[in-house]
Amino acid sequence: MLQLILWLILAAIHAIPALAFFRPGTITTLYGVAADNPLFLLMHHRAALFLAVFAACLWAAFVPEGRRLAVIVVGISMLSFLMLYWQAGSPAPLKRIALVDLAGLPVLAGVAWFAFRP
């Protein structure tokens, strides 16, 4: 039951960025990128990738065989953003996103422990 809850927390963390795939206006709200900016297309694609991360979390919540791969996918997503964020000097407009990912790391560690324990 704990694993289910942890995976659903990780899914929730990725739900809003994934929602931007279906509601592109969310991209402007979350990231400040206007629809007429050429980067908007890239951010819309990024939302599709978050949809994949969200789906991986839901899959792992209910299919134990998928948990190891989901840990890797979610870990790459969260850890790479945090690393890039800090390398970029911790830009203030992205602080909220970094804090959410940082708060999710203990949850990720928990599901990783369950997925990879002997």
Number of C-alpha atoms within 10 A of each C-alpha: 6 11 19 16 13 20 26 19 18 23 24 15 20 25 17 18 26 26 18 23 20 13 13 19 17 19 23 14 11 15 14 13 17 14 15 8 9 10 12 19 15 11 20 22 15 17 25 18 17 24 22 16 25 26 17 22 29 21 18 24 24 14 12 14 11 16 24 16 15 25 24 12 15 22 17 13 16 19 15 12 16 19 12 11 17 12 10 9 8 14 11 10 11 13 13 11 19 21 12 13 21 16 12 17 17 12 18 22 14 16 25 19 13 15 19 10 7 5
